[in-house]
Structure formats: structure tokens, C-alpha cells
């Protein structure tokens, strides 16, 4: 597809590169750079900007949508030319700084000739030095922390609703979802008013930096910059970007948002084993697998399972996870094998993190966070006391389900996949079967592809047995408590290289990075995950400081 591009009154057709059905912004800029024979460094220095015919700057995240909506004419404003003229006399010197903004290549030539004319020379012995550059005074457009803080504070103070943000933060050192949305709406409205409906990345970064500098307890201590949940420059994600896209959809008829973001699938990432256990290959490995199948000694089974770990990981890495239970059927009758493989992958320290952290830290903080939310009374009451009248889950399982309520399912941009409620998502995580009921009959009706936890007992709050259901096969849990059983459920994703259930992606990603500390800084996290982590960890920091 071709577009018309105007620079300094010169209009040319330029090809718009397309890859996989998307028009590529960066490649288009390079095409323009080459077509008009611009300065070689103009593209690399970040001084190359492009606007539509109304003068609104076009950013990469909206370029594809603009082109597909029929916008095929663009302008490239000539950059500001700074002329530093220094007049040096025999015994004295003076300097004059002239800042000019030419509107065409012709005017640029006139400016250069004027600057070099004899009229500027005050003596025949004087020397005129002319330095011309295309760089702006602040080429990146980024502010320091103090500037960003003052900007955000000024915007919020000027808005009557902004005071509510300050009042809530001063009292709680955090913001509820409703107040956070209110704050972002105020800031984005100001941003769009000043910078147009497609604010540059640097502007979004400044506002995000200002938020976490003004409200330090909103900073995410696990992320690289601390403010990625408000705006992530690399992925163009975060609450600010989401709000901007909503504004764009509401103000530009016909545009349809498209999401190209693909969340990194932690369980399916190939990893090096941390175990130093000697591994078997070839004929020795086949003999060990035969021993595993027929041995009645659990200690021998576990020893041979350790020795065939790498063989098993290669199977699941080659997308043969569905056959692992056929080759290694002892998963189905020897509890503890999942925990053993997980420990070989990540080490004992990581393996023990959920059990050591959940009850002492995360459970009480999640309960506290949920007390300000709605529609969580039943789960909250179950975490505080377990009476005879309570027919719900026990305290530990209820607290895990509260976390799911805080990180509800999203549609993730899949048009054909309907968004489900948190209550519906619960069945993707855990199911209950009354003691005495047929497991075989139950499994025949199961349609879930991803692992879930099956709890069997007289009541939900009094479970006798736990199973992991994978490919309609019940794997007995070593655990006798809800927390330990869930620990095994999470680990099964990595042992068998199984993706998280789509409805539980945010939920599992939070547990992966925040509790187990797996792939911290490398895993793709949604802003909701980062915000909740910041809220829980910073609240704990505030509590620890109080006398």
C-alpha cells in the first residue's frame, strides 16, 4: 500500500511495509527517511516524527489502525534548527544563540546564508563559528523524577476529583481500583488535551513516573522501572495505555482495537535443570523406565525417576506431554513425584516458597485487601471461622479463591472467547466431589484440558483426599491440606509443561512471579498483576514501619 508524505512542501508516494497483516510503523519511517534522503542520523536519534494532516502526531501503537481506517496522507514536520553563533574578537568574546524553525528546505538555506552574511561580523578581525544541529534541547522528552512528580501533582490538584485520590492514599497508602481508575482518567484527559489523542511514549512515561514518585507505595518493587503497570514503554501496555486506547475508540469512529500481545507461557519455557543427579540415556534409560513400571519399592521408583528426569523433560519439551503419563505411569500411584521433579528444575528453596509464604504473609494480606471489596463475604467469612453451619471451603482454600477474585479472568483480546466470571473460573481451578461418589463417572464428564484440583470429602471444608486431574487422569496428591495440594497443582504445570488455563492466567502468573519468584523481570505480567503485587508488598512495608 502507498501513502502520500509531505516534507517541506514536497509531496511523494512512499510504500507502507506490511508484515503478517500489520502495517509496520518503524519500517515506514525508514522508507520515508530513504525516500527523501534525509540526514542519516535523523532516524536513529529519535528526531523523526510524523503527523496526520491535522498536525496530530502519529505513534506506532495506532499506526496500523490509522492506515486501515483510510488515513494515507502524512506530514513530517521539519525539526527545530538550533543555530549557535559565537563571535570571537581579538581580546573579547561574545555569543549569540539564535533558534529558528524553518518551514521548508529552501528557508533552511536562506537562514544559513543569513547567518554567514557580513552583517553579523562586527570587525574584520572577528571569526564567525556556526554550529547547526537538528537535536532538540531535550531529545528524549523525558523528565526527571521531580519534574514528573510536580506535573502529576499539579494536574491532580487542579481537578476536584483529584483531592479524593490524595485523601485515600494518605489514609491507606494505596488506592482502590475505582480511585486508581479515576486518577488515570484525570491524567489521560490532561495528556490528550496537551499532546493530542496519540501522546508520544515519552509523555506517557513521564506521567507513569510521576505517579509512582508522588505515591511511592504504588511502585512495583519487582519490576525494572517500578511503574510498568501504569505504562510499560516496551510493550505499550498499562493502565495509561488502556485508557488512551479507550479514548481513541470513543473519539475516532470506525477504529477497532487489536491486541498483538502474547503472554509469555512460563510453564512451557525450556529450562536447565539445577539438579546434579546423574542422568541415564540410551539403553540404561530404557532399563530404568522398565524398572519404574514394575517396581513395588517406592524408594527405587523415586531414585529411577530422578535418573530419568532429563529424558522426561525432553518429552514434554517436544510437545509429548500427553504421553508422559503413559511412559511414566507411576505418577498415578506414587505421591510426591511431581514435587520431586519440580525441585530438580528449580531447587528446594524455590520449591518450598509457596508453603512458607502463603499462610504467614500472603493469606492475611489478601484477606485485608478483600475486606474493602464487594461480593466476597462468603469467602471472607470462611477464612475467619469455620462453623458447623459453614458449607463452603476451608479457610486456606477460601483465601486462595479470594486471590482469584482479585485477579479475575479477562478475554485477552480473543473475540471468539467470551469473558467468564470469577465464580465460573473457580471450576477451572478446583472442584469438589462428595465422598463415595464415583471418580470414574466424574472423569467421563470432564472437559477441562488444563490441570485442576479435585477435592474429595464429606464436606468442602473437610477434605480427605486431593487429586490433580490431567488429561482426565487422577494423580494422587502427597498433600493432606488445601495449601499443600494447590502447591502441587501449580508445580504440575511446569513438570508436564502445560500452559495456564486462559481464565487463570493472571492468577497463576501472580503466584509464579510474586510468590515462587520464577522468571521475575522476564515473565509477561498484566498491569493487574503488577498493581496487586505493589499493593500487597507496600502495605506490608507500611505495617512493618508502624510502632
C-alpha positions in Angstrom: 0.0 0.0 0.0 1.2 3.5 -0.8 0.9 6.7 1.3 1.4 10.4 0.5 4.1 12.0 2.6 4.8 15.8 2.7 8.1 17.3 3.9 8.8 21.0 3.5 6.2 21.4 0.7 7.5 18.3 -1.2 4.9 15.5 -1.7 5.9 12.0 -2.5 4.4 8.5 -2.5 6.0 6.1 0.0 5.4 2.4 0.3 4.0 1.2 3.7 5.7 -2.1 4.6 3.3 -4.8 5.8 4.1 -7.9 7.8 1.5 -10.6 8.8 -1.3 -8.3 8.0 0.0 -5.4 10.1 1.5 -2.2 8.7 4.9 -1.6 10.3 5.4 1.9 11.7 9.2 1.7 12.2 9.8 0.3 8.7 7.6 3.0 7.2 9.7 5.7 8.9 12.8 4.2 7.4 11.1 4.2 4.0 10.4 7.9 4.4 13.9 8.5 5.6 15.3 6.9 2.5 12.8 8.3 0.0 13.5 11.9 1.0 17.3 11.4 1.5 17.2 12.8 5.0 20.2 13.1 7.3 21.5 9.6 8.1 21.2 10.2 11.8 17.7 11.7 11.8 16.0 8.3 12.2 18.4 6.9 14.8 18.4 10.0 17.0 14.7 9.9 17.6 14.1 13.3 16.0 11.9 11.8 13.2 8.2 12.4 13.9 5.2 12.1 11.7 1.7 13.6 11.9 -1.6 13.3 10.1 -2.8 16.3 8.1 -4.4 17.9 11.2 -0.9 18.1 12.8 -1.6 15.3 15.4 1.5 13.2 16.0 1.2 9.6 14.9 2.6 6.9 17.3 3.5 3.3 16.5 0.7 1.8 18.5 -2.0 3.4 16.4 -0.4 3.5 13.0 -1.8 0.2 11.8 -5.3 1.2 12.8 -5.0 4.6 11.1 -3.9 3.1 7.8 -6.6 0.5 7.8 -9.2 3.2 8.6 -8.1 5.1 5.4 -5.6 7.6 6.7 -3.0 7.6 3.9 -1.6 11.1 3.9 1.0 12.2 6.4 3.4 15.1 7.2 6.9 15.2 8.6 7.5 18.5 10.4 10.9 19.8 9.9 12.8 19.6 13.2 13.8 22.8 15.1 17.2 24.0 13.9 19.4 25.5 16.7 22.0 27.9 15.4 24.7 28.6 17.9 26.7 31.6 16.7 29.8 32.5 18.5 31.6 35.8 17.7 35.3 35.7 18.8 37.2 39.0 18.7 40.9 39.6 19.4 40.7 40.2 23.2 37.0 39.7 24.0 34.3 37.3 23.0 30.6 37.3 22.9 28.0 34.7 22.0 24.6 34.9 20.4 22.1 32.0 20.4 19.6 32.0 17.6 16.7 29.4 17.5 14.9 29.2 14.2 12.2 27.0 12.9 12.4 26.8 9.1 9.3 25.6 7.3 10.9 24.3 4.2 14.3 23.2 2.9 14.5 26.5 1.0 14.1 28.5 4.1 16.8 26.5 5.8 19.1 27.6 3.0 18.2 31.2 3.5 18.8 31.0 7.2 22.2 29.5 6.7 23.1 32.2 4.2 21.9 35.0 6.5 23.8 33.6 9.4 27.0 33.7 7.4 26.4 37.2 6.0 28.9 40.0 6.7 26.2 41.9 8.6 26.9 39.6 11.6 30.6 40.4 11.7 31.5 43.4 13.9 35.1 43.6 12.8 37.3 42.4 10.0 39.4 40.5 12.6 36.4 38.7 14.1 35.9 35.0 13.5 32.3 33.6 12.9 31.7 30.0 14.0 28.3 28.5 13.0 27.1 25.2 14.6 23.8 23.8 13.3 22.2 20.7 14.7 18.8 19.0 14.4 18.8 18.0 18.1 16.2 19.5 20.3 17.2 20.8 23.7 15.7 17.6 25.3 15.8 15.0 22.5 14.2 12.2 24.6 11.4 14.3 26.0 11.8 12.5 29.4 11.5 14.3 32.7 13.4 13.6 35.9 11.6 12.3 38.9 11.0 15.6 40.5 9.6 17.2 37.3 7.3 14.3 36.7 6.1 14.3 40.3 5.3 18.1 40.1 3.5 17.7 36.8 1.2 14.8 38.1 0.6 16.6 41.4 -0.3 19.8 39.6 -2.8 18.0 37.3 -4.5 16.2 40.2 -4.6 19.2 42.5 -6.3 21.2 39.7 -9.1 18.7 39.5 -11.8 18.4 42.2 -11.8 14.6 41.9 -8.0 14.6 42.3 -8.3 15.5 46.0 -10.1 12.2 46.6 -7.0 10.4 45.3 -4.8 12.2 47.8 -7.2 11.7 50.7 -7.4 7.9 50.1 -3.7 7.5 49.6 -2.9 9.5 52.7 -5.2 7.2 54.8 -4.4 3.8 53.3 -1.1 4.2 51.4 -2.8 2.6 48.4 -5.7 3.1 46.0 -8.8 1.1 45.4 -9.5 0.0 41.8 -12.2 2.7 41.5 -9.9 5.5 42.7 -7.0 4.3 40.6 -9.2 4.5 37.5 -10.3 8.0 38.5 -6.7 9.1 38.8 -5.7 7.6 35.4 -8.8 9.1 33.7 -7.8 12.6 35.1 -4.2 12.3 33.9 -5.0 10.9 30.5 -7.6 13.7 29.9 -4.8 16.2 30.6 -2.4 14.3 28.5 -4.7 14.1 25.5 -5.6 17.8 25.8 -1.9 18.8 25.7 -0.5 16.3 23.3 -3.4 15.1 21.2 -5.2 11.7 21.1 -1.9 9.8 20.4 0.5 11.1 23.1 4.2 10.1 22.5 5.7 7.3 24.5 7.9 9.8 26.4 4.8 11.7 27.6 3.2 8.5 28.8 6.4 7.6 30.6 6.6 10.9 32.3 3.1 10.6 33.7 3.7 7.0 34.9 7.0 8.0 36.6 5.2 11.0 38.2 2.5 8.7 39.7 4.9 6.3 41.5 7.2 9.2 42.6 4.3 11.1 44.0 2.7 8.0 45.5 5.8 5.8 46.3 3.7 2.9 47.8 2.1 2.4 44.3 5.6 1.4 42.9 6.0 -2.2 41.9 9.3 -3.3 43.6 9.6 -6.4 41.4 9.6 -4.6 38.0 12.5 -3.0 36.3 11.2 0.6 36.4 8.6 0.3 39.1 5.8 1.9 37.0 5.2 -0.6 34.2 1.7 -1.4 35.5 0.8 2.3 34.6 2.9 2.4 31.4 5.4 -0.1 30.0 7.3 1.6 27.2 8.5 -1.7 25.7 5.1 -3.3 25.3 2.9 -0.1 25.2 0.8 -1.7 28.0 -0.5 -0.5 31.3 -3.4 1.4 32.7 -2.5 4.7 30.9 -2.3 3.0 27.5 -5.5 1.1 28.1 -7.3 4.4 28.9 -5.8 6.2 25.9 -7.0 3.4 23.6 -10.5 3.7 25.1 -10.4 7.4 24.4 -9.2 6.8 20.9 -12.0 4.3 20.3 -14.6 6.8 21.6 -13.3 9.7 19.5 -12.3 8.1 16.3 -15.3 6.3 14.7 -14.6 3.0 12.9 -11.3 2.2 14.6 -11.1 -1.3 16.1 -8.6 -2.1 18.8 -6.3 -5.1 18.0 -4.1 -6.7 20.6 -0.9 -8.5 19.4 0.4 -9.1 22.9 1.2 -12.7 23.6 1.8 -13.5 27.2 4.9 -15.5 27.9 4.0 -19.0 28.9 6.2 -19.7 31.9 5.5 -23.4 32.3 6.4 -24.1 28.7 9.7 -22.3 28.8 12.7 -24.7 28.3 14.9 -24.6 31.4 18.2 -26.1 32.6 17.9 -28.5 35.5 19.5 -27.4 38.8 19.9 -30.9 39.9 23.3 -32.6 39.9 21.8 -36.1 39.9 23.4 -38.3 37.3 21.1 -38.9 34.3 20.6 -42.0 32.3 20.4 -42.2 28.5 20.0 -44.8 25.8 19.7 -48.5 26.8 20.3 -47.6 30.5 17.4 -45.1 30.4 15.1 -47.7 28.8 16.0 -50.2 31.5 15.3 -47.6 34.2 11.9 -46.9 32.7 11.1 -50.6 32.8 12.2 -50.8 36.5 10.0 -47.8 37.3 7.0 -49.5 35.8 7.3 -52.8 37.7 9.0 -52.0 41.0 6.9 -52.1 44.2 9.6 -50.3 46.1 8.8 -46.5 46.2 12.3 -45.6 47.1 13.6 -47.4 43.9 10.9 -45.7 41.8 11.8 -42.2 43.1 15.6 -42.9 42.5 15.0 -44.1 38.9 12.6 -41.2 38.3 15.4 -38.8 39.3 17.8 -40.5 36.9 15.3 -40.2 34.0 14.4 -36.6 34.7 16.1 -35.1 31.6 14.6 -37.7 29.3 11.1 -36.8 30.7 11.7 -33.1 30.3 12.8 -33.6 26.7 9.5 -35.4 26.1 7.3 -32.6 27.5 9.6 -30.0 25.7 8.9 -31.8 22.4 5.1 -31.4 23.0 4.7 -35.0 24.1 3.3 -34.1 27.5 0.2 -36.1 26.8 2.2 -39.3 26.6 4.3 -38.8 29.7 1.7 -40.4 31.9 1.7 -43.4 29.6 5.5 -43.8 29.7 5.8 -42.9 33.4 2.5 -44.3 34.9 3.9 -44.2 38.4 2.8 -40.6 38.7 -0.7 -42.1 39.0 0.0 -44.2 42.2 3.2 -42.8 43.8 2.6 -39.4 45.6 5.4 -36.9 45.7 6.9 -37.4 42.2 5.6 -34.0 40.9 7.3 -32.2 43.8 10.5 -34.2 43.2 10.7 -33.2 39.5 9.8 -29.5 40.3 12.7 -29.4 42.9 15.1 -30.8 40.3 14.0 -27.9 38.0 14.2 -25.0 40.4 15.9 -26.2 43.6 14.5 -26.9 47.1 14.4 -23.2 48.1 12.0 -22.2 45.3 10.0 -25.4 45.7 9.3 -24.5 49.4 8.4 -20.8 48.8 4.6 -21.2 48.5 4.2 -23.3 51.6 6.5 -21.0 53.6 4.9 -17.7 52.4 1.2 -18.3 51.9 -0.1 -18.7 55.4 2.2 -16.2 57.1 2.2 -13.4 54.6 0.0 -13.6 51.5 -3.1 -15.1 53.1 -3.6 -12.3 55.8 -2.7 -9.5 53.3 -5.1 -10.8 50.7 -7.9 -11.1 53.3 -7.2 -7.5 54.4 -7.3 -6.3 50.7 -10.6 -8.1 50.1 -12.4 -6.6 53.0 -12.9 -3.3 51.1 -14.3 -5.2 48.0 -17.8 -6.4 47.4 -19.3 -9.9 46.7 -16.7 -11.6 48.7 -18.5 -12.0 52.1 -18.9 -15.8 51.9 -15.2 -16.5 51.2 -14.1 -13.9 53.7 -16.3 -15.4 56.5 -14.8 -18.8 55.7 -11.3 -17.5 56.2 -12.1 -16.1 59.6 -14.0 -19.0 61.2 -15.2 -22.5 60.3 -18.5 -23.1 62.0 -20.8 -26.1 61.6 -23.2 -24.0 59.5 -20.4 -23.1 57.0 -20.8 -25.3 54.0 -18.1 -23.6 52.0 -14.4 -24.3 51.6 -11.9 -24.3 54.5 -10.0 -21.2 55.4 -7.0 -22.0 53.3 -8.8 -22.8 50.1 -11.1 -19.8 50.6 -8.1 -17.5 50.8 -6.7 -18.9 47.5 -10.1 -18.3 45.8 -10.0 -14.7 47.2 -6.8 -14.2 45.2 -8.7 -15.4 42.1 -11.4 -12.8 42.9 -8.7 -10.1 42.9 -7.3 -11.3 39.6 -10.4 -12.1 37.6 -10.4 -13.6 34.2 -10.0 -11.4 31.1 -10.9 -12.1 27.5 -7.3 -11.2 26.5 -8.5 -9.8 23.2 -9.9 -13.1 21.9 -13.1 -12.2 20.0 -14.3 -15.7 20.0 -13.6 -16.3 23.7 -16.3 -14.9 26.0 -15.1 -13.4 29.2 -16.2 -15.5 32.2 -16.9 -14.5 35.8 -14.6 -15.3 38.8 -17.2 -17.8 40.0 -17.1 -19.7 36.7 -13.3 -19.5 36.7 -13.3 -21.3 40.1 -14.4 -24.5 38.4 -11.3 -24.3 36.2 -9.1 -24.3 39.4 -10.8 -26.6 41.9 -13.8 -29.0 42.0 -15.5 -30.9 44.8 -16.7 -34.5 44.8 -18.6 -35.9 47.8 -17.0 -39.0 49.4 -18.4 -42.2 48.0 -19.1 -40.8 44.5 -17.5 -42.5 41.5 -14.4 -40.8 40.3 -14.6 -42.7 37.0 -18.0 -41.4 36.3 -16.9 -37.9 37.2 -13.9 -38.0 34.9 -16.0 -39.1 32.0 -17.9 -35.8 32.1 -14.7 -33.6 32.5 -14.0 -31.4 29.5 -11.2 -29.2 31.0 -7.9 -29.5 29.2 -5.7 -27.9 31.8 -4.9 -29.3 35.3 -7.3 -28.7 38.1 -7.6 -29.9 41.7 -10.2 -32.4 42.7 -11.2 -32.4 46.3 -13.0 -35.5 47.8 -14.6 -35.4 51.3 -17.8 -35.3 53.3 -17.8 -31.5 53.1 -15.8 -28.9 51.2 -14.3 -27.7 54.5 -13.3 -31.3 55.4 -11.4 -32.9 52.5 -9.9 -36.4 52.9 -8.2 -36.8 49.5 -6.8 -34.5 46.8 -6.1 -35.4 43.2 -4.7 -33.5 40.3 -6.7 -34.1 37.1 -4.6 -34.1 34.0 -5.9 -35.5 30.7 -8.8 -37.0 32.6 -6.4 -39.0 34.7 -6.3 -38.6 38.6 -2.8 -38.1 40.1 -2.9 -38.5 43.9 -1.5 -35.6 45.9 1.0 -36.2 48.6 -0.6 -33.3 50.4 -3.3 -33.5 53.1 -4.1 -29.8 53.3 -5.6 -27.4 50.8 -2.5 -25.2 50.6 -0.1 -28.1 50.0 -2.5 -29.6 47.4 -2.6 -26.3 45.5 1.2 -26.2 45.7 1.3 -29.5 43.8 -1.3 -28.2 41.3 0.9 -25.2 40.4 4.0 -27.3 40.1 2.3 -29.8 37.8 2.2 -27.1 35.1 6.0 -27.0 35.0 6.6 -30.7 35.4 4.3 -31.6 32.5 4.9 -28.3 30.5 1.2 -27.3 30.5 0.0 -23.8 29.8 -2.0 -22.0 32.4 -5.8 -22.1 31.8 -6.6 -18.9 29.9 -9.1 -17.8 32.5 -6.5 -18.3 35.3 -3.5 -16.7 33.5 -3.3 -13.5 35.7 -3.9 -15.6 38.8 -1.2 -18.1 38.1 1.3 -15.5 36.8 1.0 -13.6 40.1 1.8 -16.8 42.0 4.7 -17.6 39.6 6.5 -14.3 39.9 5.4 -12.9 43.2 5.4 -16.0 45.4 7.7 -18.5 43.8 9.9 -15.7 42.2 10.1 -17.6 38.9 11.1 -15.5 35.9 11.0 -12.3 37.8 11.6 -9.4 35.3 11.2 -11.8 32.3 7.7 -13.0 32.5 5.0 -11.0 30.8 2.7 -9.7 33.5 -0.5 -7.7 33.1 -0.9 -4.4 34.9 -3.4 -6.0 37.3 -0.8 -8.5 38.4 1.8 -5.7 39.0 -0.7 -3.4 40.7 -1.8 -6.1 43.2 1.8 -7.1 44.0 2.7 -3.4 44.6 -0.4 -3.0 46.9 0.3 -6.1 49.0 4.0 -5.7 49.4 3.8 -2.0 50.0 1.0 -2.4 52.6 3.2 -4.9 54.4 6.1 -2.4 54.4 3.9 0.3 55.9 2.7 -2.1 58.6 6.2 -3.1 59.5 7.2 0.6 60.0 4.3 1.3 62.3 5.2 1.2 66.1 
